[in-house]
Amino acid sequence: MPILPASAGLAWKAGALLTSSGIMAGAFVGLLAISQHPTYCKRLSVPLIIAGTTLFSGSIFALLLFKDRMGSFARIVGPTTPVGGLLMIGGYLSLLF
């Protein structure tokens, strides 16, 4: 693992905390939805949550780890963070309805 500058340490910790919180929240909401509707299968929620988590957290981690080497590619990776967040929110909302 590359050594991160001191300023990136907080962002790394925040990204790890958000990733683990998202996984725990997804598991909780998923189990809650299944317990309310045991015969109802959600096909869309799992791919949305997985894709959202990958884009959201992955883009933050990629920007932190490869900041110096990304160059103009950072302009593409940076905007994927909110897209990933929207996908996660959509996945969680699809579990509720």
C-alpha positions in Angstrom: 0.0 0.0 0.0 1.4 3.4 -0.9 2.2 5.8 1.9 -0.4 8.6 2.0 0.3 12.2 2.8 -1.0 13.4 6.2 -3.8 15.4 4.5 -5.1 12.3 2.8 -5.4 10.3 6.0 -8.6 11.9 7.0 -10.2 11.3 3.6 -9.1 7.7 3.6 -10.6 7.1 7.0 -13.8 8.8 6.0 -14.0 6.7 2.8 -13.5 3.5 4.8 -16.1 4.6 7.4 -18.6 5.4 4.7 -18.0 2.1 2.9 -18.5 0.0 6.0 -21.5 2.1 7.1 -23.1 1.6 3.6 -22.6 -2.1 3.8 -24.1 -2.3 7.3 -27.1 -0.1 6.3 -27.7 -2.1 3.2 -27.6 -5.3 5.2 -30.0 -3.9 7.7 -32.5 -2.5 5.2 -32.3 -5.7 3.1 -33.0 -7.9 6.1 -35.8 -5.5 7.1 -37.4 -5.6 3.6 -37.1 -9.4 3.4 -38.7 -9.8 6.8 -41.6 -7.6 5.7 -42.1 -9.3 2.3 -40.6 -12.8 2.5 -41.8 -13.9 -0.9 -40.9 -10.6 -2.6 -37.6 -10.7 -4.4 -35.8 -7.4 -5.2 -33.8 -7.9 -8.4 -32.8 -4.3 -8.9 -31.6 -3.3 -5.4 -28.6 -5.5 -5.1 -26.9 -4.5 -8.4 -27.7 -0.8 -7.7 -26.1 -1.0 -4.2 -23.1 -2.9 -5.4 -22.5 -0.6 -8.4 -23.1 2.5 -6.2 -20.7 1.4 -3.5 -18.0 0.5 -6.1 -18.3 3.8 -7.9 -18.7 6.0 -4.8 -16.0 4.4 -2.6 -13.8 3.3 -5.4 -13.5 6.7 -6.9 -12.6 8.3 -3.6 -10.0 5.6 -2.9 -8.6 5.9 -6.5 -8.3 9.7 -6.2 -6.5 9.4 -2.9 -4.1 6.6 -3.9 -3.3 7.7 -7.5 -3.7 11.4 -7.2 -0.3 12.3 -8.6 -0.4 9.8 -11.4 -4.0 10.3 -12.7 -3.6 13.7 -14.5 -6.6 14.4 -16.6 -8.2 11.1 -15.7 -9.1 12.6 -12.3 -11.6 14.8 -14.1 -13.4 11.6 -15.2 -13.1 9.7 -11.9 -14.1 12.6 -9.7 -17.7 13.1 -11.0 -18.4 9.3 -10.6 -18.6 9.8 -6.8 -22.0 11.5 -6.8 -23.3 9.1 -9.4 -22.3 6.2 -7.1 -24.1 7.9 -4.2 -27.2 8.2 -6.3 -27.1 4.6 -7.3 -26.7 3.5 -3.7 -29.7 5.7 -2.7 -31.7 4.2 -5.5 -30.8 0.7 -4.4 -31.9 1.4 -0.8 -35.1 3.1 -1.9 -36.0 0.1 -4.1 -35.7 -2.1 -1.1 -38.3 0.0 0.7 -40.9 0.1 -2.0 
